[in-house]
Amino acid sequence: MSSLTTNYLAPSGREEAWRFTPLSRLGGLLDSAITLADSPSLTALDLPQGVSFSKIATAPLSQTTDEATLRVRAAVALTSELSIASGVEVSEPIFLKRTVKGGVPEASRLVVSLAPNARATVVIENVGTAVIAEEIEFSLGSGSHLRFISSQEWDATTVHLGSHHAIIGKDAEFISTVVTVGGSLVRLLPTVEYSGTGGSAELSGVYFSTSGQHLEHRMHVDHNVPNCKSRVNYKGALAGENARSVWIGDVFIRAAAEGTDTYELNRNLLLSDGARADSVPNLEIETGEIVGAGHASTTGRFDDEQLFYLQSRGIPAEIARRLVIRGFFAEIVSGVRIESVEERIMARIDAELDAVANI
């Protein structure tokens, strides 16, 4: 494992990128006095032909100022690389399992690389107890297609700081679904840039924050080349005292990015008093020659009309409440398109609902 560079400075909490995050709860992940274990905690099994998983020494694909990502790059000697060869179409999902070491602070780095015209679905399942900082970079060659599912089903004490950065090639498509229903503090940064025209990105996610949980998702889509598309759609529910969510959606359309088509949406459902959802969509546009750009954000309580409709048909209030919440999440969960994963996610959401049923 390598040591940190001497010019590393931990955030103070006054920075825009960290002003919502409770730094005192990060378990040493940003403390330069604590060494992060270089732990290759991801494993892959039963890989099909044309797919490889190995440890390599490689330079990062992108630049970053995120302190957690810089910590990962300083700590990790060998990067895990999942590579799909040119023209390979993987029909079954590729599952990566994470094995963690309990409360030992660790760093993890993964690169997912698709050669031109490759197609694959990659699922990362995070379970157990961890204190972890991770970086995942995606490189999509021209004409490739990647569906990525990341599930954070951590135990209650986990601290997880992560960045997911996609570089999308000409006419390539990146579809990401992030599910966060566990952990004490989870802060994820799904970000996108384009390396060729015609690229498309869909970033979606669901999160359920209960008493004492802090779940934070900060999107950034950099429309840096012409004629590319992006869609962002995140939904969250919150219940319990000090349940907290933060959603930041930044879209930057550069002057050169004519023909951009983008829209971002965040919706939050407050199930009890004492819960707080911060939602901040942002658009920065440097050219008027675009197809479209917009954003929307809503935070509120149950739709009383929906509950009344269900109760008027003989459905008890608690069951009606559960059905409304399941329906709220169903649009995004169904987009996973892997039945076993969808069922497990909804089962975890049901378990969260059971835990807050009396709130």
C-alpha positions in Angstrom: 0.0 0.0 0.0 1.2 3.5 -0.7 1.2 6.5 1.5 -0.7 9.7 1.0 0.9 12.6 -0.8 2.1 15.3 1.6 -0.2 17.9 0.0 -3.4 16.1 0.9 -5.7 18.4 2.8 -8.8 17.0 4.5 -12.0 19.0 3.9 -13.1 21.3 6.7 -16.9 21.1 5.9 -17.1 24.6 4.6 -16.4 23.5 1.0 -19.5 23.3 -1.2 -18.8 19.7 -1.9 -18.8 18.7 1.8 -21.1 21.2 3.4 -24.0 18.7 3.8 -21.8 15.8 5.0 -21.2 15.1 8.7 -17.4 14.8 8.6 -17.3 13.5 12.2 -19.0 10.3 11.1 -16.5 9.3 8.4 -14.7 6.7 10.4 -11.2 8.0 9.5 -11.6 7.7 5.7 -10.5 11.3 5.3 -8.0 11.4 8.2 -4.5 11.6 6.9 -3.2 10.1 10.2 -5.0 6.8 9.4 -3.7 4.5 6.8 -6.4 3.0 4.5 -5.9 -0.7 3.9 -5.3 -1.6 0.2 -8.0 -4.2 0.1 -9.1 -5.7 -3.2 -12.5 -6.7 -1.8 -14.3 -7.3 -5.1 -14.4 -10.7 -6.5 -15.9 -12.1 -9.8 -17.0 -15.6 -10.5 -18.0 -17.6 -13.6 -16.9 -15.1 -16.1 -18.0 -15.8 -19.7 -15.7 -15.9 -22.7 -14.5 -12.5 -23.8 -14.6 -11.1 -20.2 -11.6 -10.8 -17.9 -11.1 -9.7 -14.3 -7.6 -9.0 -13.2 -5.4 -6.7 -11.0 -3.4 -4.1 -13.0 -1.2 -1.1 -12.4 -2.9 1.7 -14.2 -3.2 5.5 -14.2 -6.6 7.0 -13.5 -8.8 7.7 -16.5 -10.1 11.0 -15.2 -9.0 14.0 -13.1 -10.7 14.6 -9.7 -10.6 17.0 -6.8 -12.7 14.8 -4.6 -10.7 14.1 -1.4 -12.1 10.6 -0.9 -11.1 9.6 -4.4 -7.7 11.1 -4.0 -7.3 9.0 -0.8 -8.2 5.9 -2.8 -5.7 6.6 -5.5 -2.9 7.1 -3.0 -3.7 3.9 -1.1 -4.4 1.4 -3.9 -1.3 -0.2 -5.5 -3.2 -2.4 -8.0 -6.5 -1.6 -9.6 -9.2 -4.3 -10.3 -10.1 -4.3 -14.0 -13.2 -5.9 -15.5 -12.7 -5.9 -19.3 -15.2 -6.9 -22.0 -13.6 -7.5 -25.4 -14.7 -5.8 -28.7 -18.0 -7.0 -30.1 -18.7 -9.3 -27.1 -22.4 -9.4 -26.0 -22.7 -10.8 -22.5 -26.2 -12.2 -22.2 -26.2 -12.9 -18.4 -25.4 -10.3 -15.7 -21.8 -10.2 -14.4 -21.9 -10.2 -10.6 -19.1 -8.7 -8.5 -19.3 -9.5 -4.8 -17.6 -7.4 -2.1 -16.0 -9.1 0.8 -15.0 -6.6 3.6 -13.0 -6.7 6.8 -15.4 -5.2 9.3 -14.4 -1.8 10.7 -10.9 -1.6 9.2 -10.9 1.6 7.0 -10.1 0.4 3.4 -9.8 1.6 -0.1 -11.0 -0.1 -3.3 -10.5 0.9 -7.0 -12.1 -0.7 -10.0 -12.1 0.0 -13.8 -14.8 -1.4 -16.0 -13.7 -1.3 -19.6 -15.9 -2.0 -22.6 -14.2 -2.2 -26.0 -16.1 -1.0 -29.1 -19.6 -2.6 -29.6 -19.4 -4.7 -26.5 -22.6 -5.1 -24.4 -22.9 -6.1 -20.8 -24.7 -5.8 -17.5 -22.6 -5.5 -14.3 -23.9 -5.8 -10.8 -22.0 -4.8 -7.7 -23.6 -6.0 -4.4 -22.4 -4.3 -1.2 -23.4 -6.1 2.0 -22.0 -6.5 5.5 -20.1 -4.0 7.7 -17.5 -1.8 6.2 -15.6 1.5 6.4 -14.7 2.0 2.8 -13.7 4.5 0.2 -14.0 3.4 -3.4 -13.5 4.6 -6.9 -15.1 3.0 -10.0 -14.3 4.3 -13.5 -16.1 3.2 -16.6 -14.6 3.4 -20.1 -17.2 2.8 -22.8 -15.8 2.4 -26.3 -17.7 3.5 -29.4 -21.1 1.7 -29.9 -20.8 -0.1 -26.6 -23.7 -0.6 -24.1 -23.3 -1.0 -20.3 -26.1 -1.4 -17.7 -24.6 -1.0 -14.2 -26.4 -1.8 -11.0 -24.9 -0.9 -7.6 -26.7 -1.9 -4.4 -25.8 -0.5 -1.0 -27.4 -3.0 1.3 -25.0 -2.4 4.1 -25.4 -3.2 7.8 -26.4 -0.3 10.1 -22.9 0.9 11.1 -21.2 1.0 7.6 -19.5 4.2 6.3 -19.2 4.3 2.5 -17.7 7.0 0.3 -17.7 6.3 -3.4 -17.3 7.8 -6.8 -18.7 6.3 -10.1 -17.3 8.1 -13.1 -18.3 7.1 -16.7 -16.5 8.2 -19.9 -18.9 7.5 -22.7 -17.6 7.0 -26.3 -19.3 7.8 -29.6 -22.8 6.3 -29.8 -22.3 4.4 -26.6 -24.9 4.0 -23.9 -24.5 3.9 -20.1 -27.4 3.0 -17.9 -26.8 3.2 -14.1 -29.1 2.3 -11.3 -27.9 3.0 -7.7 -29.8 1.5 -4.8 -29.0 2.7 -1.2 -31.0 1.2 1.6 -28.4 0.5 4.3 -25.4 2.0 6.1 -24.9 4.7 8.7 -23.4 7.2 6.2 -23.3 6.6 2.5 -22.0 9.3 0.1 -21.9 8.5 -3.6 -20.8 10.6 -6.6 -22.1 9.3 -10.0 -20.6 11.4 -12.7 -20.4 11.4 -16.5 -18.4 12.9 -19.3 -18.4 12.1 -23.1 -15.6 11.3 -25.4 -17.6 11.1 -28.6 -20.8 12.4 -30.2 -24.1 10.4 -29.9 -23.4 9.2 -26.4 -26.2 8.6 -23.9 -26.4 8.4 -20.1 -29.2 7.4 -17.8 -28.6 7.8 -14.1 -31.3 6.5 -11.8 -31.5 5.6 -8.2 -33.5 4.9 -5.1 -32.7 5.5 -1.4 -34.5 4.9 1.9 -33.2 6.8 4.9 -34.3 5.9 8.4 -33.5 7.2 11.9 -29.9 8.5 12.1 -29.0 7.5 8.5 -27.2 10.0 6.2 -27.6 9.1 2.5 -26.0 11.5 0.0 -25.9 11.3 -3.8 -24.2 14.0 -5.8 -24.6 13.8 -9.6 -22.5 15.7 -12.2 -23.1 15.3 -15.9 -20.5 17.2 -18.1 -21.9 17.7 -21.6 -18.5 18.4 -23.2 -19.2 17.3 -26.8 -22.1 17.9 -29.2 -25.2 15.8 -29.7 -25.3 13.8 -26.5 -28.1 12.9 -24.2 -28.6 12.5 -20.4 -31.4 11.6 -18.1 -31.3 11.6 -14.3 -34.1 10.3 -12.1 -33.6 9.6 -8.3 -36.3 8.9 -5.8 -36.0 8.7 -2.0 -38.1 8.0 1.1 -37.3 9.1 4.6 -38.7 8.1 8.0 -37.6 8.7 11.5 -35.9 11.2 13.7 -32.7 12.6 12.0 -33.2 10.6 8.8 -31.3 12.6 6.2 -30.9 12.6 2.5 -28.9 14.9 0.2 -29.3 14.9 -3.6 -27.3 17.3 -5.7 -27.8 17.2 -9.5 -25.3 19.3 -11.5 -25.5 19.4 -15.3 -22.9 21.5 -17.2 -23.5 22.1 -21.0 -20.4 23.5 -22.4 -20.3 26.0 -25.3 -19.1 23.3 -27.7 -21.9 20.9 -26.7 -24.6 21.9 -29.3 -27.5 19.5 -29.7 -27.5 18.5 -26.0 -30.7 16.8 -24.7 -30.8 16.6 -20.9 -33.3 16.4 -18.0 -32.9 15.7 -14.3 -35.5 14.8 -11.7 -35.4 14.2 -7.9 -38.5 13.2 -5.8 -38.5 12.7 -2.0 -41.3 11.2 0.1 -41.3 12.2 3.8 -42.9 9.6 5.9 -42.6 11.2 9.3 -41.6 14.3 11.2 -37.9 14.7 12.0 -36.8 13.6 8.5 -35.0 16.0 6.2 -34.3 15.9 2.5 -32.1 18.4 0.7 -32.5 18.5 -3.1 -30.5 20.9 -5.2 -30.8 20.6 -9.1 -28.5 22.8 -11.1 -28.1 23.6 -14.8 -25.2 25.6 -16.2 -25.6 26.3 -20.0 -23.1 27.9 -22.2 -24.9 27.5 -25.5 -28.4 28.1 -26.7 -28.1 25.5 -29.5 -29.6 22.6 -27.6 -32.4 20.1 -28.0 -33.6 20.6 -24.5 -32.5 21.1 -20.8 -34.6 21.0 -17.7 -34.9 19.9 -14.1 -37.5 19.3 -11.4 -37.4 18.5 -7.7 -40.2 17.7 -5.3 -40.3 16.9 -1.6 -43.5 16.2 0.3 -45.7 13.8 2.2 -48.1 11.1 1.0 -50.6 11.8 -1.7 -53.8 11.7 0.4 -55.9 11.0 -2.6 -54.0 7.8 -3.4 -54.4 6.6 0.2 -58.1 7.5 0.2 -58.6 5.7 -3.1 -57.1 2.5 -1.7 -58.8 2.7 1.6 -62.2 3.3 0.0 -61.8 -0.1 -1.7 -61.3 -1.9 1.6 -57.5 -1.8 1.9 -56.4 -1.2 5.5 -54.4 2.0 6.0 -51.0 0.4 6.7 -51.2 -1.8 3.7 -52.3 1.1 1.5 -49.4 3.1 2.8 -47.0 0.3 1.9 -48.5 0.0 -1.6 -48.0 3.7 -2.3 -44.4 3.5 -1.3 -43.7 0.4 -3.3 -45.4 2.1 -6.3 -43.2 5.2 -5.7 -40.0 3.1 -6.1 -41.3 0.6 -8.7 -40.5 2.8 -11.8 -36.8 2.7 -11.0 -36.5 -0.7 -9.4 -38.2 -2.3 -12.5 -35.5 -0.8 -14.6 -32.9 -3.1 -13.1 -34.3 -5.9 -15.4 -32.9 -8.7 -13.3 -35.8 -10.4 -11.4 -33.8 -11.8 -8.6 -32.1 -8.4 -7.9 -35.4 -6.6 -8.1 -37.1 -9.0 -5.7 -34.3 -8.6 -3.2 -34.3 -4.8 -3.4 -38.1 -4.7 -2.8 -37.7 -7.1 0.1 -35.2 -4.8 1.7 -37.5 -1.8 1.1 -40.3 -3.8 2.8 -38.0 -4.6 5.7 -37.2 -0.9 6.1 -41.0 -0.2 6.0 -41.6 -2.8 8.7 -38.9 -1.1 10.9 -40.6 2.3 10.7 -44.2 1.0 10.6 -45.0 2.6 14.0 -43.4 6.0 13.3 
